[in-house]
Amino acid sequence: MSFSLVPDAVFDHFSQIAPDELKRRGITLLLSDLDYTLAAKSTRQPGEEVRQWIDALHGAGVQLMIVSNNRSGRRVNEFCAELGVPYQGHARKPSPRGLYAAMERSGASRACTAMLGDKLLTDVLAANRAGVIALMVEPVGGAVTLWQKVLHAMQEPFKRRCRADLRRER
């Protein structure tokens, strides 16, 4: 179980994650945070861009499951129901338990799973602790509150480290 805050890859937006590339890397399950990862927190219903991307994931043979820390599942349930996407609520990230439960529900192994999120201290840390690929995106809608701005500024060195590591691999 790794306690690393360094993601495996960083993207500006979820739409930059190519479903065919996930499949090529053996990923059959993509776990994803919802708030600020696929939509701004105030967004009640999924937009067309999210729908098209999820359709492309399914077309590539990659299952999507939302893994959320939201205490109330109402908004997440509505969002996911409209997409026909399952979700694992009360995940308590950075604990890996919610990710383990999602993998068990979908029948996927760690080796075939990636986790997508916008925060190092919850999403990336949970992914690394669970032993799955950690993918990170910049927050959809941007950092709004002062705390979010501070948090995202603190994440920069870890994101730069990831980008530097990826450049060396090429």
C-alpha positions in Angstrom: 0.0 0.0 0.0 1.7 3.2 -1.2 1.3 6.5 0.6 2.3 8.5 -2.5 0.6 11.8 -3.5 2.1 11.7 -7.0 -0.4 10.8 -9.7 0.5 8.5 -12.6 -0.8 11.0 -15.1 -2.2 14.6 -15.1 -4.7 16.0 -17.6 -6.3 19.4 -18.0 -9.8 17.8 -18.5 -11.4 14.4 -18.3 -12.1 14.5 -22.1 -8.3 14.3 -22.7 -8.3 10.7 -21.3 -8.6 8.6 -24.4 -10.8 5.5 -23.8 -8.8 3.5 -26.4 -5.6 4.3 -24.6 -7.1 3.0 -21.3 -8.1 -0.2 -23.0 -4.7 -0.6 -24.6 -3.1 -0.3 -21.1 -5.5 -3.1 -19.9 -7.9 -0.9 -18.0 -11.4 -2.3 -17.9 -12.7 -0.3 -14.9 -12.4 3.5 -14.5 -13.4 4.7 -11.1 -14.1 8.4 -11.0 -14.8 11.1 -8.6 -17.7 13.3 -9.6 -17.4 16.8 -8.1 -14.9 19.0 -9.9 -13.7 15.9 -11.9 -16.6 15.3 -14.3 -18.7 18.3 -13.4 -18.7 21.4 -11.2 -20.2 20.6 -7.8 -23.3 22.7 -8.5 -24.1 20.8 -11.7 -27.2 18.7 -11.2 -27.3 16.8 -14.5 -24.6 15.6 -16.8 -23.8 17.6 -19.9 -23.3 16.3 -23.4 -19.5 16.2 -23.2 -19.7 13.8 -20.2 -22.3 11.7 -22.0 -20.2 11.4 -25.2 -17.0 10.6 -23.2 -18.8 7.8 -21.2 -20.2 6.4 -24.5 -16.7 6.3 -25.8 -15.5 4.5 -22.7 -18.2 1.9 -23.0 -17.4 1.6 -26.7 -13.8 0.8 -25.8 -14.9 -1.8 -23.3 -14.1 0.3 -20.2 -16.7 0.4 -17.5 -17.2 3.6 -15.4 -18.2 3.7 -11.8 -18.5 6.9 -9.8 -16.8 6.7 -6.3 -17.9 9.6 -4.2 -17.3 10.9 -0.7 -20.6 12.8 -0.8 -22.5 12.3 2.5 -25.8 12.6 0.8 -26.2 10.4 -2.3 -29.1 12.3 -3.7 -27.2 14.5 -6.3 -24.8 11.7 -7.2 -27.7 9.2 -7.5 -29.6 11.6 -9.9 -26.5 12.3 -11.9 -25.5 8.6 -12.3 -29.1 7.4 -12.9 -29.4 9.7 -15.9 -26.2 8.2 -17.3 -26.9 4.6 -16.4 -23.6 4.6 -14.4 -23.2 2.8 -11.1 -21.7 4.6 -8.1 -20.1 3.7 -4.8 -21.1 6.2 -2.2 -19.6 7.1 1.2 -16.2 6.1 -0.2 -14.3 7.9 2.6 -11.3 8.6 0.3 -8.4 8.6 1.0 -9.2 5.2 2.5 -9.0 2.6 -0.2 -12.1 0.8 1.1 -14.5 2.5 -1.2 -12.3 1.7 -4.2 -12.0 -2.0 -3.1 -15.9 -2.1 -2.8 -16.3 -0.7 -6.3 -13.8 -3.1 -7.8 -15.5 -6.0 -6.0 -19.0 -4.9 -7.3 -17.7 -4.7 -10.9 -15.5 -7.8 -10.7 -12.3 -6.0 -11.7 -8.9 -6.5 -10.3 -6.4 -3.8 -9.2 -4.3 -4.4 -12.3 -7.3 -3.6 -14.6 -8.5 -0.5 -12.6 -7.7 3.2 -12.7 -9.0 6.0 -10.5 -9.7 9.5 -11.8 -10.0 12.6 -9.6 -9.1 16.2 -9.0 -7.6 16.1 -5.5 -4.3 14.6 -4.3 -5.3 14.2 -0.7 -8.4 12.1 -1.5 -8.5 10.7 -5.0 -4.9 10.2 -5.8 -3.9 9.0 -2.4 -6.8 6.5 -2.3 -5.8 5.2 -5.8 -2.2 4.8 -4.7 -3.2 3.1 -1.4 -5.5 0.8 -3.4 -2.7 -0.1 -5.8 -4.5 1.2 -8.9 -3.5 3.7 -11.6 -4.0 7.3 -10.3 -5.2 9.8 -12.9 -5.7 13.4 -12.1 -7.5 16.3 -13.8 -7.6 20.0 -13.1 -10.9 20.9 -11.4 -13.9 21.4 -13.7 -15.1 24.9 -13.1 -11.8 25.9 -11.5 -10.9 26.3 -7.8 -13.7 28.6 -6.5 -13.3 29.1 -2.8 -10.2 30.3 -1.0 -9.6 26.9 0.5 -9.8 25.2 -3.0 -7.3 27.7 -4.4 -4.9 27.0 -1.5 -5.4 23.3 -1.9 -4.8 23.3 -5.6 -1.7 25.5 -5.3 -0.3 23.0 -2.8 -0.9 20.2 -5.3 1.3 21.9 -8.0 4.7 20.4 -7.0 3.2 16.8 -7.1 1.6 17.4 -10.5 4.9 18.8 -11.8 6.7 15.7 -10.5 4.2 13.5 -12.4 4.7 15.5 -15.6 8.4 15.4 -15.3 8.3 11.6 -14.7 6.1 11.1 -17.8 8.4 13.2 -20.0 11.4 10.9 -19.0 9.4 7.8 -20.0 8.8 9.0 -23.6 
